[in-house]
Amino acid sequence: MIDVLGIHLQGFITLLVIFDPIGNIPLFQTFTASFDSSKKRRIINRSVIIAMVILAFFALGGFLVFETFNISINDFRIAGGILLFILSIEGLLGKEEARWISSEDVAVVPLATPLMAGPGAIYTVIYLMQGPYGPSVTLFAILSNIIIQWVLLFYSERVLRAIGKTGSTIISRIMAFILSAIAIGMIREGITAILVGLI
């Protein structure tokens, strides 16, 4: 029972540090600054649903992409690890402030993708699905992170007042640092598996 809970927690945390739900709050506020509460709620609901569908699609069907383009899971581990490492460095250096957009289309781009279901998150759910975790852990990680993101966006004004912009920035930097360590681990796993296969 403890092992089951532990592995679900590992999958959840792996996706959480890439999702960076708290770090997305200031960007959400920037994109929706001129919208009323009703419009913000519609955008939140739409964005999390779209992000969940994108991640579930790649979790369940991502391996078909491997077969179609003759990509091994270890190739993808290395490429994905490099991508996540780059994203972590960008996170440590600070996200570029997004431009204000006055349309509800922000629910799709950039909120649903690439902020929530970006390349890093897509790679991660494929990695979780095809690696040692499997469907239940992967879908749990997706659903739990989506719920957390929805709650934080719904109460984003209160969260920002509570932790402040500085607090949000600090948490984002910590998440980025953890992400860099996870990325290095993925690269190491991929390279090790390839080298073992050559022996």
C-alpha positions as a Markdown table, in Angstrom:
| # | Residue | x | y | z |
|---|---|---|---|---|
| 1 | Met | 0.0 | 0.0 | 0.0 |
| 2 | Ile | 2.8 | 2.4 | 0.9 |
| 3 | Asp | 4.6 | 1.5 | -2.3 |
| 4 | Val | 1.5 | 2.3 | -4.4 |
| 5 | Leu | 1.0 | 5.6 | -2.6 |
| 6 | Gly | 4.7 | 6.4 | -3.0 |
| 7 | Ile | 4.8 | 5.7 | -6.8 |
| 8 | His | 1.7 | 7.8 | -7.3 |
| 9 | Leu | 3.2 | 10.6 | -5.3 |
| 10 | Gln | 6.4 | 10.4 | -7.4 |
| 11 | Gly | 4.4 | 10.7 | -10.7 |
| 12 | Phe | 2.4 | 13.6 | -9.3 |
| 13 | Ile | 5.5 | 15.5 | -8.2 |
| 14 | Thr | 7.3 | 14.9 | -11.5 |
| 15 | Leu | 4.5 | 16.5 | -13.4 |
| 16 | Leu | 3.9 | 19.2 | -10.7 |
| 17 | Val | 7.4 | 20.8 | -11.0 |
| 18 | Ile | 6.9 | 21.1 | -14.8 |
| 19 | Phe | 3.3 | 22.3 | -14.5 |
| 20 | Asp | 4.4 | 25.0 | -12.0 |
| 21 | Pro | 0.8 | 25.9 | -11.2 |
| 22 | Ile | 1.8 | 28.8 | -8.8 |
| 23 | Gly | 4.2 | 30.2 | -11.4 |
| 24 | Asn | 1.3 | 30.4 | -13.9 |
| 25 | Ile | -0.8 | 32.6 | -11.7 |
| 26 | Pro | 0.9 | 36.0 | -12.5 |
| 27 | Leu | 0.8 | 35.2 | -16.2 |
| 28 | Phe | -2.9 | 34.3 | -15.9 |
| 29 | Gln | -3.6 | 37.6 | -14.2 |
| 30 | Thr | -1.6 | 39.5 | -16.9 |
| 31 | Phe | -3.7 | 37.8 | -19.7 |
| 32 | Thr | -7.0 | 38.4 | -18.0 |
| 33 | Ala | -6.5 | 41.7 | -16.3 |
| 34 | Ser | -9.3 | 43.5 | -18.2 |
| 35 | Phe | -11.8 | 40.6 | -17.9 |
| 36 | Asp | -14.7 | 40.4 | -15.5 |
| 37 | Ser | -15.1 | 37.5 | -13.0 |
| 38 | Ser | -17.5 | 35.6 | -15.2 |
| 39 | Lys | -15.2 | 35.8 | -18.2 |
| 40 | Lys | -12.2 | 34.7 | -16.1 |
| 41 | Arg | -14.1 | 31.7 | -14.8 |
| 42 | Arg | -15.0 | 30.6 | -18.4 |
| 43 | Ile | -11.3 | 31.0 | -19.4 |
| 44 | Ile | -10.1 | 28.9 | -16.4 |
| 45 | Asn | -12.6 | 26.1 | -17.1 |
| 46 | Arg | -11.8 | 26.0 | -20.8 |
| 47 | Ser | -8.1 | 26.2 | -20.4 |
| 48 | Val | -7.8 | 23.3 | -17.8 |
| 49 | Ile | -10.1 | 21.1 | -19.8 |
| 50 | Ile | -8.2 | 21.6 | -23.0 |
| 51 | Ala | -4.9 | 21.0 | -21.2 |
| 52 | Met | -6.2 | 17.8 | -19.7 |
| 53 | Val | -7.4 | 16.5 | -23.0 |
| 54 | Ile | -4.0 | 17.3 | -24.7 |
| 55 | Leu | -2.0 | 15.6 | -21.9 |
| 56 | Ala | -4.4 | 12.5 | -21.8 |
| 57 | Phe | -4.2 | 12.2 | -25.6 |
| 58 | Phe | -0.4 | 12.1 | -25.6 |
| 59 | Ala | -0.3 | 9.9 | -22.5 |
| 60 | Leu | -2.5 | 7.3 | -24.2 |
| 61 | Gly | -1.4 | 7.7 | -27.8 |
| 62 | Gly | 2.2 | 9.1 | -27.5 |
| 63 | Phe | 3.8 | 5.7 | -28.0 |
| 64 | Leu | 2.2 | 5.5 | -31.5 |
| 65 | Val | 4.3 | 8.5 | -32.4 |
| 66 | Phe | 7.4 | 6.6 | -31.4 |
| 67 | Glu | 6.5 | 3.7 | -33.6 |
| 68 | Thr | 5.5 | 5.9 | -36.6 |
| 69 | Phe | 8.9 | 7.8 | -36.5 |
| 70 | Asn | 11.0 | 4.8 | -35.2 |
| 71 | Ile | 11.9 | 6.6 | -32.0 |
| 72 | Ser | 12.9 | 4.6 | -29.0 |
| 73 | Ile | 11.8 | 5.5 | -25.5 |
| 74 | Asn | 15.4 | 6.1 | -24.6 |
| 75 | Asp | 15.9 | 8.5 | -27.5 |
| 76 | Phe | 12.9 | 10.4 | -26.2 |
| 77 | Arg | 14.2 | 10.2 | -22.6 |
| 78 | Ile | 17.4 | 11.9 | -23.7 |
| 79 | Ala | 15.7 | 14.5 | -25.9 |
| 80 | Gly | 13.0 | 15.2 | -23.3 |
| 81 | Gly | 15.5 | 15.4 | -20.6 |
| 82 | Ile | 17.5 | 18.0 | -22.5 |
| 83 | Leu | 14.3 | 19.9 | -23.2 |
| 84 | Leu | 13.3 | 19.9 | -19.6 |
| 85 | Phe | 16.8 | 21.0 | -18.5 |
| 86 | Ile | 16.5 | 24.0 | -20.9 |
| 87 | Leu | 13.1 | 24.8 | -19.5 |
| 88 | Ser | 14.5 | 24.6 | -16.0 |
| 89 | Ile | 17.3 | 27.0 | -16.8 |
| 90 | Glu | 14.8 | 29.4 | -18.3 |
| 91 | Gly | 12.7 | 29.1 | -15.2 |
| 92 | Leu | 15.7 | 29.8 | -12.9 |
| 93 | Leu | 16.6 | 32.9 | -15.0 |
| 94 | Gly | 13.0 | 34.1 | -14.9 |
| 95 | Lys | 10.1 | 33.8 | -17.3 |
| 96 | Glu | 9.7 | 36.4 | -19.9 |
| 97 | Glu | 6.6 | 38.5 | -19.3 |
| 98 | Ala | 3.8 | 37.6 | -21.7 |
| 99 | Arg | 2.0 | 40.1 | -23.8 |
| 100 | Trp | -1.5 | 41.1 | -22.8 |
| 101 | Ile | -4.2 | 39.6 | -25.0 |
| 102 | Ser | -7.8 | 40.8 | -25.0 |
| 103 | Ser | -9.5 | 37.7 | -26.3 |
| 104 | Glu | -10.9 | 34.6 | -24.6 |
| 105 | Asp | -8.6 | 32.7 | -27.0 |
| 106 | Val | -6.0 | 33.0 | -24.2 |
| 107 | Ala | -7.7 | 30.0 | -22.7 |
| 108 | Val | -6.2 | 27.9 | -25.6 |
| 109 | Val | -3.0 | 29.8 | -26.3 |
| 110 | Pro | -1.0 | 30.4 | -24.2 |
| 111 | Leu | -2.8 | 29.1 | -21.1 |
| 112 | Ala | -3.8 | 25.5 | -22.1 |
| 113 | Thr | -0.7 | 25.2 | -24.2 |
| 114 | Pro | 2.1 | 25.9 | -23.9 |
| 115 | Leu | 1.8 | 27.0 | -20.2 |
| 116 | Met | 0.0 | 23.9 | -18.9 |
| 117 | Ala | 0.3 | 21.3 | -21.6 |
| 118 | Gly | 3.6 | 22.4 | -23.1 |
| 119 | Pro | 6.4 | 20.3 | -24.6 |
| 120 | Gly | 7.8 | 19.5 | -21.2 |
| 121 | Ala | 4.5 | 18.3 | -19.7 |
| 122 | Ile | 3.7 | 16.3 | -22.9 |
| 123 | Tyr | 7.1 | 14.6 | -22.8 |
| 124 | Thr | 6.6 | 13.9 | -19.0 |
| 125 | Val | 3.2 | 12.2 | -19.4 |
| 126 | Ile | 4.6 | 10.0 | -22.2 |
| 127 | Tyr | 7.6 | 9.2 | -20.0 |
| 128 | Leu | 5.5 | 8.3 | -17.1 |
| 129 | Met | 3.2 | 6.2 | -19.2 |
| 130 | Gln | 5.9 | 4.2 | -21.0 |
| 131 | Gly | 8.4 | 4.1 | -18.0 |
| 132 | Pro | 8.0 | 2.4 | -14.7 |
| 133 | Tyr | 4.8 | 4.2 | -13.7 |
| 134 | Gly | 2.0 | 3.1 | -16.1 |
| 135 | Pro | -1.5 | 4.3 | -16.8 |
| 136 | Ser | -2.9 | 4.7 | -13.3 |
| 137 | Val | 0.0 | 6.8 | -12.0 |
| 138 | Thr | 0.1 | 8.9 | -15.2 |
| 139 | Leu | -3.6 | 9.6 | -15.3 |
| 140 | Phe | -3.6 | 10.4 | -11.5 |
| 141 | Ala | -0.7 | 12.8 | -12.1 |
| 142 | Ile | -2.6 | 14.6 | -14.9 |
| 143 | Leu | -5.9 | 14.8 | -13.1 |
| 144 | Ser | -4.4 | 15.9 | -9.7 |
| 145 | Asn | -2.3 | 18.6 | -11.3 |
| 146 | Ile | -5.2 | 19.8 | -13.4 |
| 147 | Ile | -7.3 | 20.1 | -10.3 |
| 148 | Ile | -4.6 | 22.0 | -8.4 |
| 149 | Gln | -4.1 | 24.4 | -11.3 |
| 150 | Trp | -7.9 | 25.0 | -11.6 |
| 151 | Val | -8.1 | 25.8 | -7.8 |
| 152 | Leu | -5.1 | 28.1 | -7.9 |
| 153 | Leu | -6.4 | 30.0 | -11.0 |
| 154 | Phe | -9.9 | 30.2 | -9.5 |
| 155 | Tyr | -8.5 | 31.8 | -6.4 |
| 156 | Ser | -5.5 | 33.4 | -8.1 |
| 157 | Glu | -6.2 | 36.9 | -6.7 |
| 158 | Arg | -6.3 | 35.6 | -3.1 |
| 159 | Val | -3.1 | 33.5 | -3.7 |
| 160 | Leu | -1.2 | 36.5 | -5.1 |
| 161 | Arg | -2.3 | 38.6 | -2.1 |
| 162 | Ala | -1.2 | 35.9 | 0.3 |
| 163 | Ile | 2.2 | 35.1 | -1.1 |
| 164 | Gly | 2.9 | 38.2 | -3.1 |
| 165 | Lys | 4.6 | 38.4 | -6.5 |
| 166 | Thr | 8.0 | 37.9 | -4.8 |
| 167 | Gly | 6.8 | 34.7 | -3.1 |
| 168 | Ser | 5.4 | 33.4 | -6.4 |
| 169 | Thr | 8.8 | 34.1 | -8.1 |
| 170 | Ile | 10.7 | 32.3 | -5.3 |
| 171 | Ile | 8.4 | 29.2 | -5.6 |
| 172 | Ser | 8.8 | 29.2 | -9.4 |
| 173 | Arg | 12.6 | 29.2 | -9.0 |
| 174 | Ile | 12.6 | 26.3 | -6.5 |
| 175 | Met | 10.3 | 24.3 | -8.9 |
| 176 | Ala | 12.8 | 25.1 | -11.8 |
| 177 | Phe | 15.7 | 23.8 | -9.7 |
| 178 | Ile | 13.9 | 20.6 | -8.9 |
| 179 | Leu | 13.0 | 20.3 | -12.6 |
| 180 | Ser | 16.7 | 20.5 | -13.6 |
| 181 | Ala | 17.5 | 17.6 | -11.3 |
| 182 | Ile | 14.7 | 15.5 | -12.7 |
| 183 | Ala | 15.9 | 16.4 | -16.3 |
| 184 | Ile | 19.4 | 15.2 | -15.5 |
| 185 | Gly | 18.0 | 12.0 | -14.1 |
| 186 | Met | 16.0 | 11.4 | -17.3 |
| 187 | Ile | 19.1 | 12.0 | -19.5 |
| 188 | Arg | 21.2 | 9.6 | -17.4 |
| 189 | Glu | 18.5 | 6.9 | -17.6 |
| 190 | Gly | 18.3 | 7.2 | -21.4 |
| 191 | Ile | 22.1 | 7.2 | -22.0 |
| 192 | Thr | 22.6 | 4.3 | -19.5 |
| 193 | Ala | 19.9 | 2.2 | -21.2 |
| 194 | Ile | 21.4 | 2.8 | -24.6 |
| 195 | Leu | 24.9 | 1.9 | -23.5 |
| 196 | Val | 23.7 | -1.3 | -21.8 |
| 197 | Gly | 22.0 | -2.3 | -25.0 |
| 198 | Leu | 25.2 | -1.9 | -26.9 |
| 199 | Ile | 27.2 | -4.2 | -24.6 |
